[in-house]
Amino acid sequence: MAPNCGILRIEPIRFERMKLGNNRWETAKFNERAQLTEIGSASVSDNNVWKLEYKYGELESGSVNASKNTGNIARSVMTLAGVTNPIVQNYKYDSLYRLTEARPYVSPVKQPQRGGIV
């Protein structure tokens, strides 16, 4: 307890790396506001099995404006081992910070070239 102010301040507990029973490591990263920004699992050889990133702020013209961080997640990005493209989800909120839209971001897919056949 802080002296003479009557306010109890509790620091958040943040782990950065924890070994699991299946011999994998779970890792986590936080920003200066103690918001979870990344969580993932890796094998002993430090190869990522999966990783989930959170970006806080407001979605503006397809990018996240982190200076408008009200605590809501604007975008999540999941990367999985063996999957070429990450799975991206965008989120929008109303003026009361209630979720109004959760939409997957689909990157343009290039069609394979077919040789000799038209």
Disulfide bonds with the S-S distance in Angstrom:
none
